[in-house]
Amino acid sequence: MMIVVMKVGSTTKEISAVIARVKKLGYEAHLSDGEERTIIGIVGDGNIREYAEQFQMMDGVERTMPVSHPYKLASRDFHAANTLVPLNGSKVGDRKIIVMAGPCSVESREQILETAHAVKEAGATALRGGAFKPRTSPYVFQGLGEEGLKYLAEAREQTGLPVVTEVMDSSMVPLVCDYADVLQIGARNMQNYALLHAVGKAQHTVLLKRGMSSTIEELLMAAEYILSHGNTRVMLCERGIRTFERYTRNTFDINAIPVLKERTHLPVIADPSHATGYWQYVEPAAKAAIAAGADGLIVEVHPKPEEAVSDGMQSLTPKRFADMMRAIRRVAEAVDRTA
């Protein structure tokens, strides 16, 4: 990839001329409009750098520069400012910490409606809940499917909370888009490239979870698949990685948060529920994530965790969730943010 940096005050005609030249050479042009100047990313097979001088001679062009990272559109070289993803009147990646909360699985209409009202009252930004559940065992609860999506949509109607739910297969993307505001790509599907292409083409907001044994670079490369379709509404999620440690469900890689914030313009969400696996560790991990620079949290909440069909051990009760919200507001204030 090569970047064409336009001059401050370059005209629409000059920008269009560069884009036309990119396409004539057989490459794709990706536009990044900053507050002061426009950057055009050139992506495609072949040695685009051999055309650098030609672009530098065009009207309105300040300079060209190569991007050395394997991830291109996700890098701050291409887009220096934080990407802000609209969600329920807020912008993920801005000063406010957003919180997505709800049960691991949608189990019934009553359960999801009760939870939705509770997390809304406590200050959640969005409602999370799984209608389709990829599980390690094929013999356990796999979700209610479209019936669960309908319950989530009803909860949104009653509370005004946007819905975050997982999509498992590229063929299911249109269906889930009909009901959900945010498409979640789970850890097991982070490198499901057909699915990444599909959600990129859908132009729907995406929450991309890090794979359980994936590197930070692999996460960014997965995001690149979505961004390559011009879908910039992508949030990255650190949810813990698999290590030798057995006292928690996963190892919460809190280091990943500042590393991602440095290397990419995309918002970073932390999942303290999956990261720890036990409800008593969720609040401390959530506070640590915010202190480390996370733009938001996704937290599992269930009205009766002891009766949950999945992830009951890591689910907060509504009261504990409300307590956590009060605690994270104090941490957010300490790092010059709000929650």
HELIX and SHEET records of a PDB file:
HELIX    1   1 THR A   12  LYS A   24  1                                  13    
HELIX    2   2 ILE A   48  TYR A   51  5                                   4    
HELIX    3   3 ALA A   52  GLN A   56  1                                   5    
HELIX    4   4 ARG A  109  ALA A  122  1                                  14    
HELIX    5   5 GLU A  146  THR A  159  1                                  14    
HELIX    6   6 SER A  170  MET A  172  5                                   3    
HELIX    7   7 VAL A  173  TYR A  179  1                                   7    
HELIX    8   8 ALA A  187  ASN A  189  5                                   3    
HELIX    9   9 TYR A  193  ALA A  202  1                                  10    
HELIX   10  10 ILE A  216  LEU A  227  1                                  12    
HELIX   11  11 ALA A  256  ARG A  263  1                                   8    
HELIX   12  12 PRO A  272  THR A  276  1                                   5    
HELIX   13  13 TRP A  279  ALA A  292  1                                  14    
HELIX   14  14 PRO A  305  GLU A  307  5                                   3    
HELIX   15  15 GLY A  312  GLN A  314  5                                   3    
HELIX   16  16 PRO A  318  ALA A  334  1                                  17    
SHEET    1   A 4 GLU A  28  ASP A  33  0                                        
SHEET    2   A 4 THR A  38  VAL A  43 -1                                        
SHEET    3   A 4 MET A   2  MET A   6 -1                                        
SHEET    4   A 4 VAL A  61  PRO A  66 -1                                        
SHEET    1   B 2 VAL A  85  LEU A  87  0                                        
SHEET    2   B 2 SER A  90  VAL A  92 -1                                        
SHEET    1   C 9 ILE A  98  GLY A 102  0                                        
SHEET    2   C 9 ALA A 126  ARG A 128  1                                        
SHEET    3   C 9 VAL A 163  GLU A 166  1                                        
SHEET    4   C 9 VAL A 182  ILE A 185  1                                        
SHEET    5   C 9 THR A 205  LYS A 209  1                                        
SHEET    6   C 9 VAL A 234  GLU A 238  1                                        
SHEET    7   C 9 VAL A 268  ALA A 270  1                                        
SHEET    8   C 9 GLY A 296  GLU A 300  1                                        
SHEET    9   C 9 ILE A  98  GLY A 102  1                                        
END                                                                             
